[in-house]
């Protein structure tokens, strides 16, 4: 039997100093089970964003990872508030409910960029933020998910461009 229970996103990790907001699609099963953003051990997110902020985040406890992101002025959230999805693949998402991206973005006075982690996040997020506030850039990134088998170095090169936004 396929589990089609609604899966829900985590709360946003932001504050008034957030300069860069990274949006995923919807947490996968491993993340939901762990109660952590990017909780799958093979997801490259923490290595990728650690390279951007110049800090090794992989070995830190989860709460310290989030604090390090906030200190670097990086926020996290997802473009989907809830959806039905058996498993963790974005292709299996059904009946998505959009997160209030416009509301969140409007409440971040220092925001300079919104980066989408993967194609699904970009497609859905760009539809909602089609006219971002003045001074806010939208950026598409290769997915940090292990389901997208691009070489890590290729992903890291694309993600490294985010560092300039935090300087």
C-alpha positions in Angstrom: 0.0 0.0 0.0 1.3 3.5 -0.9 1.3 6.0 1.9 -0.3 9.2 0.6 -0.5 11.0 4.0 0.2 14.7 3.7 3.8 15.6 4.4 4.6 19.0 5.8 7.5 21.3 5.5 9.5 22.5 8.5 9.2 26.1 9.8 11.5 28.6 8.0 14.9 29.2 9.5 15.4 33.0 9.0 15.8 36.2 11.0 15.8 39.9 10.2 19.4 39.7 9.0 18.8 37.0 6.4 20.5 38.0 3.1 20.2 34.7 1.2 17.2 32.4 1.3 17.7 28.8 0.1 14.4 27.1 -0.9 14.1 23.3 -1.4 10.9 21.6 -2.6 9.7 19.5 0.4 11.6 17.5 3.0 12.2 13.9 2.0 11.3 10.9 4.3 14.8 10.8 6.0 14.6 14.5 6.8 11.1 14.2 8.1 12.0 11.3 10.2 15.0 13.1 11.6 13.1 16.4 12.0 15.9 18.2 10.2 16.4 20.0 7.0 18.6 17.9 4.6 18.6 15.0 7.0 19.5 12.3 4.5 23.1 11.3 5.1 23.9 11.3 1.3 22.4 14.7 0.7 25.2 17.1 -0.1 23.5 20.3 1.2 25.6 20.7 4.3 28.8 20.2 2.4 27.7 22.6 -0.4 26.5 25.4 1.9 29.5 24.9 4.2 31.8 25.6 1.2 29.8 28.8 0.5 30.1 30.1 4.0 33.7 28.8 4.6 32.8 26.5 7.4 32.6 22.7 7.8 29.0 22.1 8.9 28.8 18.4 8.4 30.2 17.4 11.8 28.2 19.9 13.8 25.1 19.1 15.8 22.0 20.1 13.8 21.2 23.1 16.0 24.7 24.5 15.6 24.4 24.1 11.8 21.3 26.2 11.8 23.0 28.8 14.0 26.0 28.9 11.7 23.7 29.5 8.7 21.9 32.3 10.5 25.3 33.9 11.6 26.3 33.8 7.9 22.9 35.4 7.0 21.6 32.3 5.2 18.0 31.2 5.6 16.2 27.9 4.7 12.7 27.0 3.8 10.7 25.0 1.2 8.4 26.1 -1.7 5.8 23.5 -0.7 4.0 23.8 2.6 2.5 20.3 2.3 1.8 17.7 -0.3 1.0 14.0 -0.8 4.0 12.0 -1.7 4.9 8.4 -1.5 8.6 8.2 -0.8 11.0 11.2 -1.3 11.2 11.9 -5.0 9.9 15.2 -6.2 8.4 13.5 -9.2 6.0 11.8 -6.8 4.6 15.0 -5.3 0.8 15.3 -5.7 -1.6 18.0 -4.6 1.1 20.5 -3.4 0.1 23.4 -1.2 2.4 26.4 -1.8 4.3 27.9 1.1 3.7 31.6 1.7 6.9 32.7 -0.1 5.7 36.2 -0.8 4.9 36.8 2.8 8.2 35.4 4.0 10.2 37.4 1.5 8.3 40.6 2.3 9.4 40.2 6.0 13.1 39.9 5.3 14.4 43.5 4.9 18.1 42.5 4.2 17.2 39.8 1.6 19.3 40.0 -1.6 18.7 36.6 -3.2 16.5 33.6 -3.2 18.3 30.4 -4.4 16.3 27.3 -5.4 17.8 24.0 -4.5 16.9 21.9 -7.6 14.5 22.0 -10.5 11.2 21.4 -8.7 12.0 24.1 -6.2 12.9 26.5 -9.0 9.8 25.7 -11.1 7.4 26.1 -8.3 9.2 28.9 -6.5 9.6 31.0 -9.6 5.9 30.7 -10.3 5.1 32.2 -6.9 8.0 34.8 -6.9 7.7 35.7 -10.6 8.1 39.4 -9.7 10.5 39.4 -6.8 11.0 42.6 -4.7 13.4 45.2 -6.1 17.0 44.2 -5.3 16.2 40.5 -4.9 17.8 38.0 -7.4 16.4 34.6 -8.1 19.0 31.8 -8.6 18.6 28.2 -9.8 21.0 25.7 -8.3 21.7 22.1 -9.0 19.9 19.9 -6.5 21.9 18.7 -3.4 19.9 15.5 -3.4 21.6 12.2 -4.0 18.9 11.4 -6.5 20.6 13.9 -8.9 23.9 12.3 -9.7 25.9 15.3 -11.0 29.5 15.2 -9.7 29.9 17.0 -6.4 32.6 19.3 -7.8 30.2 20.5 -10.5 27.5 21.2 -7.9 30.0 22.9 -5.6 31.1 25.2 -8.4 27.5 26.3 -9.1 26.8 26.8 -5.4 30.0 28.7 -4.8 28.6 31.7 -6.7 26.4 32.3 -3.6 29.4 33.4 -1.5 29.5 36.8 -3.3 25.9 37.5 -2.1 27.0 37.2 1.5 30.1 39.4 1.4 
